Amino acid sequence: MFQPVSLFIGLRYSRSKSRTAFISFITFFSIVGIVLGVASLITVVSVMDGLEGEQKRRILGLVPHVVVEEKALKNKQAPLPQWQALREQLLLHPKVKQVTPLLESEALIQANSGQLGFVLIQGIMPEYEQHNIVNNSMVQGSLDNLSTQRFSVVVGRSLARKLNVDLGDKVRITLPNKTVFTPMGRIPVQRTFTIAGVFSIGSEVDETLIYIHSQDGAKLHRQRGDGVEKLRLYLEDAFSAEEVVQQLDVDQSQYTYTTWNESQGALFSAVRMEKNMMWLMLSLIIAVAAFNIVSALVMVVIEKQGEISILQTLGLDRFGIVKIFITQGLVNGFWGVTLGTVVGSLLTLNLNSIFSLIGVSLLGAGQTLPVELSTNNVLSIVLSALAMSFVATLYPAYQASLNQPAEVLRNE
C-alpha cells in the first residue's frame, strides 16, 4: 500500500530497535507518563462529575430552582392570594417542569426526651409533591400521611436519630420569632405534632428540614386559609434559572423571583473551581510526560544526522524532514494516549468494585462512590493529550530540518 515517504520513514524510526538504551529508556517513560496522566485524569474527572451530579440531584432536588413571592408580602409571612391561577400561568413556560405551593419558616423541634433541634419548616401540599426527591426517599411512612393525619410531620432520619424519635412519636414545634399573649405573658407559638414519616436523602438536610401540611402550617402561624406564601419552580435545567426568570410571562413588577444561585451558587462555584484545579494539575502530569518526547526526539535527531543528510541529498525537503519526526513523536503519544484511555476507562467503570475488594469505603460503610464516565470528557482528554504530544514534536523536528548535509557528510 502506498505511503508518503515521510510517514513511512517516521513509522520505521518509531519501531526501530537500534536506538541507544538511554533513548529507549526516555521514550518508554514518556509513554508511561502519558498513560498514567491520561488514566488519572479520566478517573478523577469521572469521580468529580459523579460527585457534582449527586450534589445536583440531592441539593437541587430539594432547593427550589426559583421561588416566586408577591413583593408586597415578602418577609411578612402572609398568604399568597390566587396562587392557583398564578401556578397555572407559570406552568405554561416550556422549561418549567413543576410548580408547588410552599410555606416556609424557621423553628425549634423538641422531643419528649428533651432533645432539641433547630429546623426549617416547609409547609407543603403532598398532592403536588409526587416528583419531590423526598417522596422517593421515604424509609418510614409517607408524605401522603400529612394529608390524612392532622398536625403530622415528616422528618429526616438524622434528625429522628438525634431526637431519638420514631414513627408515631410526638414532638413539639416552636416558632421562636412568633409569639402570643397568654395569662403568663408573651410566649412563643408552639404545637405538638406526630411523626408521620421519615426520609433519608443522605445529606445535611436530613437533620435540618421537616415537612408539615401547609394548612397545619397556617394554623401554627395563626393564619387563615391554606397557608401558601410562595410558589417554588422546578425547571428542566436548574442552570437556566436566570434565563427562565427573564422569560416568564408574569407581571415582573408585582412578584419577586429568587433563584437557587443566591442560596447555593457559592457551593457549586466552589465545586466547579475544585474540578477545574484537578483538571489543571493532572493535565500538567500529561504535559510533563509529553514533553519528555522532546528529549527523546532531540537525541534521535543527533543520532540520525547521517541518515537525515542522505535523505536531503536524495531530494527530501525540509518539510519532509519535519514530518518524519512529527510522525515519530505522535506515534509515541498515540500509544500513551490509547493505553491511558483504556486503563482509565476500565479503572473508572470498576472503581467501586476495586475499593470493595481492598476494603476501602471513601464515603462510609454501605455507600458507593458516584462515578460518571462522560464521552465528551474522555474525548477532550484524548485530544488535549494528542495536542500536547504534537506540540512537543515541533522543536526537535524543526532542528532536524536545519541539518546541513555538507557539514555532516564531510566527516562520514
Secondary structure, 3 states (H helix, E strand, C coil): CCCCHHHHHHHHHHHCCCCCHHHHHHHHHHHHHHHHHHHHHHHHHHHHHHHHHHHHHHHCCCCCCEEEEEHHHCCCCCCCCCHHHHHHHHCCCCCEEEEEEEEEEEEEEEECCCCEEEEEEEEECHHHCCCCCCCCCEEEECCCHHHHCCCEEEEEHHHHHHHCCCCCCEEEEEEEEEEEEECCEEEEEEEEEEEEEEECCCCHHHHCEEEEEHHHHHHHCCCCCCCCCEEEEEECCHHHHHHHHHHCCCCCCCEEEEEHHHHHHHHHHHHHHHHHHHHHHHHHHHHHHHHHHHHHHHHHHHHCHHHHHHHHHCCCCHHHHHHHHHHHHHHHHHHHHHHHHHHHHHHHHCHHHHHHHHCCCCCCCCCCCCCCCCHHHHHHHHHHHHHHHHHHHHHHHHHHHCCCHHHHHCCC
